[in-house]
Amino acid sequence: MTDGGSLEERLAALVDEARAAGSLDALCARWDELVRPRVTAGEAAGRFGMIGDSPKLRAVFDLLERVAPSDVSVLVRGETGTGKELVARALHDYGPRKAKPFLAENCAAVPPNLLESELFGHKKGSFTGAVADRPGHFVAANGGTVFLDEIGDMPVEMQAKLLRVLQEGEVRAVGSNTTTPVDVRVVAATHRDLVAMCKEGTFREDLYFRLNVVTIELPPLRERPGDVALLARHLLGPIGEELGREVGVSDEALAALEAWSWPGNVRELENELRRAAVFCDGTIRRDDLSERVRAEA
């Protein structure tokens, strides 16, 4: 305590004064500027396992902070390489199910005839190659989180089966006549326009509404000013460890990297840095970058 009251009381009074004067937004902006952790040498700006400090990414961080403690289904939208699985893992790791399993499946990478088995399991002998019972992701992750990447690529017939699982809270393995209760949080992700797909009849509207309780839009790297440099310096640490030597990056190279549009986003940036690190003399310079990146700059 001080003569002017506790810090909490003084802060509350300041907020009331700013609200009465119509300047609360300005005060909040100044507060964020003062208390947000600064980036120092050797550190990387970011939260939830993601690197960046651009306004659009900070908005994602703020939304994650509000949504992660809940148990609602979340749909993550964003271009390829923007970090959709990182968002799913953050929702799990900072949520009430963090002590339980997190299992992910890319719906575009599994043949349609095997996707049901991967998600819901199968009984021994239910099809060729089923040499033993298998629980499937929903049973194995019971109490935890199932991340369904590229949900827009899931066949329509599988969409109906997934909807039933979400509605009933139980799964039936391929070849089984019984159901198993499950309790999982579902996080889905896609780079497709699911609203347009619903109109076309290629994605079930009822499933869309079931998955889309909250939507998190991940910005592409080209809309995150300043984050390329932060990401580059962060990524070069593990890249250098892979190569067995330290790898730096020049200001000219960073300027060229910032100028490129990054259609493959963070994944493309990482690949570009790994390639340049192989050829550089210890510091990535502009000439070490691929021709397309240099041409853009």
N, C-alpha and C positions, 0 to 999 in steps of 0.2 A: 504494500500500500504506500501511496504518496499523498501529499496534501491535496492533490487534485483528483484523488480517487485511484482505483486500480486501473491497470492498463486496459482491461476489458471494458470498464465503465467509460474511460476516456475515449476508447475507440467507438463504442456505441454512441456516445454523444457526438463525435465527429461525423459518424454516418447519418445521424438524425439531422445535423446541421446541413450536411451536403444535400440530403434529400429535400429539406425545406427550401434550399436555395436552387434546386433544380440541377445540381451539378454532381449527382451521385454517379452517373456513368463515367464522368471524367475522373472522379476519385477512384473508382474501381480500376480504371485503366492505369492510373498512376500506381495503385497498389500492386497490380500485376507486374508492372515494370520494376518496382522496387524489390518485391519478394521472390520473383521467379528466379530460380538458381542460375547463376552466371556460368558460362562455359570458360573453363581455364585450360591451360596447356595440358594435353594428355587426356582431357575429358571430352565426352561427346554429349551434345544436347539431345534430350529426348526422354521418353517415358515408355513404360509398358513394353520394353524390349525393342522399341522402334527409335530410330535416330532421325532427328530433324527439329527445327525450331521455327518453321514458316507458319504464318497465320492459319492456313488451312489444316496443317497437321496438328497444331495446338488445339484447334476446334475438335479434331478427332479425339485427342487425348481427353479433353473436357467431357465429351460424350461417353467415352469409355469409363471414366471415373464415375459417371452417374448410372451407367447401365450394368457394369460388371457386378456390383453387389446384388443385383436382382437375379431372377431365375427365368426371365422371359426369353423366347426365341428371338434370334437376331439374324438379319440378312445383311451380309457384307457385299457391297458392290464396288467394283473397281477394275481397271484394266489389268492385263496380265503383268505380273511382276511388281505390283504395288504393295504387296505384303498382306494379303487377305488372311493367310494362315496365322501370321503374327497377331492379327487382331483377334482371331478365334482363340489363340492360346492365351492372350491377355484376358479375355473374358473369362476363361477357365481359371487361370492362375490367380486372378484378383477377385474371384467370385466365391460363393459359398461351397462350391464343389471342388475346390482346389486340391483336396486330399484324395480325391477319387480319380479314376483313369480319364485320360483324354485320348480319343482315337479319331483319326482322320481318314477320309476316303475321297479320292478324286473320281467323281462319277463319270468323267470323260475318259478315264484311263482303264476302266474295267469293262470287259465285254458285257453286253446287256444280260446274257444268260448266266453270268457269274455274279452280277452285282447283288442280286437278291441273297445269294449265299453269303457274300462278304458282309452284308449289313445285318441279315437276320439269322444266319447260320444254316446248317443242314444236318440231316441224320445220315448215318453210315448207310451206304448203298442206295441213297436217293437218286444218284446219277453216276455216270462213269467217272471214276476218279475220287468219289467220296468214300475213302477208305476208313474214315472214322468220323464220329460226331464232331461238329464244330459249332461253337456258340454264336459267332457273328459279333459285329461291333456293338450292337445295341445291348446285348446281354453282357459282353465283356466289359463294357463301359458303364454298367449299371451304377447309378449314383453320381456319375460324372458327366462328361460332355462328349458328344459326337459331332465332328465337324464334317460337313458334306460340301466339298469343294466342287465347283462347276456344276451346281445343281441344275442349271439350265440345260445340261446335256443328258439328264436322266430320262430314259424312255418313259412315255406316257403311262404304259402299263405298270411300271415300277412306281410312278408317282402316286397311283391309286393305292398301292400297297403301303407306301410310306405314310400317306395320309391316314390310313386306318391305324397304323402304329401310333401316330401322334394323337389321334382322337381317343383310342382305346387304352393306350399305355401298356400294350402287350404285343409280343411278336410270336410268329409261328415259323419255326424253321422249315426249310424245304424238306419235304418228305415226312413231316411230323403232323399228327392229328391233334396235338395239344399246344396250348399257348403258354408263354412265359411272361409274367409281369416285368416291366422295365420302367425305370425312372431316370431319364437322361435329359440334359439340356441340349437342344439342337441349335447349332450355328451353321448356317448355310452361306455359301458365297457363289458369286457368278460375275462374269464380265458381260453377260447378255442382258438385253432389255426384256425382263420377264413380263412387264405389262403388255408389251407388243406381242409377246408369245402367247399370252392369255387370249388376246383378241384373235390371234391366228389359230387357236385351238391346239397349240403344241405344248402348252403348259397349263396345268389345271389351276383355275382361278381359286378354288377352295384351298388348295395346297399353298398357293402364293400368300393368301391371307393368313394361313396358319403359321407360315415361316416368317412373314414380314410384320411381326409385332413392333420391332424397332429396326430401322435401316441405318447402317453406317456406310457413308460414301467415302471411299478412299481417293484422295486427289492423285492424279498422275504426277510424276516427278517434274514435268515441265511447268506445273502450276505451283511448285514449291520453291520459290526463290531463296537462294542461299543454302538449301539443303544438300545440293550436290557436293559442295565442298566439305560439309560436315560428314556426309556419308563416305566420301572418298577417303578422308583421313581415318575414319573409323574402320573401313573395310581393309585398308592397307596393313593394319596390324596383323590380322590372321593370315592375310596373303603373304606377308613377309615371313611369318612363322612357317608357312608351307614351303617357302623357298629356302628357308634357312638363313635369311639375311634381312636386315632392315630395308624398307622401301619407302622413300619419300615422294613428294610430288611438287613440281614447281608451280609458281603463280601463273605462268603462261599456260601450262597444261590445265590447271584448274579453270582458267578463263575459257579455254576451248571446251572443256567438259560442261561448264555451265551453259554454253551456247547451244549445245546439241539438244534435240527435242526428246530423246530417250523414249522411243515407242515401246521398248521392252522394260522401261522403268528401272527400278532398283536392281532387278536381276540382270538387266543388260549392262548397267553401270558396273556391277561386280565383275562380269565377264570381261568388260573392256579393261578394267584395272588389272585383272589377273593376266591378261594377254600382254599389256604394256609392261607390267612388272617383270615378266620373263625376259624382255628385250632391253630393258633400261640398265644403266650403269649403277643403279642404286637410288637414283632420283628420276621419276617419270617426267619427261619433258614433252613438249608439244609434238616433236617429231616421233616420239614413241607411240603416239596414239594412232588408231586406225585412220585410214584415209577419209572415210565418211565423216568422222568427227572433226578432223582438221579442216575439211572442206566447209563444214557448216560455220566454223569459227572464222 
